[in-house]
Amino acid sequence: TGRMLTQMEKVRVTVFASDDQRSGVGKVELAFDLDNSGEFGAGAIIPAKVDASGRWIADVPVDVPNLGPTRLLVRATDRVGNVSEFKKVPVVVVSPMEAEE
């Protein structure tokens, strides 16, 4: 199981990313794994923005079509184009009515 998210709301996600190769993290992207492939697919890819402390922040809309368990995929790309493996974060999407219970 994973963190509960309410369908049709936004969730603020904070990502800590670093680059061992020293070119620096160029971007961080997030998306729901709607087709269960473990890769970015049909869903919207949400870019994160870096804050003054170096954390990457994204407000991710939970606009997934189905309730229940899924994964939020996160990946980073460094400034020279090297792309990380996907980090797969388990989440459970619930309806707004379920969230109120």
Secondary structure, DSSP 8 states (H G I E B T S, - for coil): --EEEETTSEEEEEE----TTSS-EEEEEEEE-TTSSSS--SS--EE-EE-TTS-EEEEEE---SS-EEEEEEEEEEETTS-B---EEEEEEEE-HHHHH-
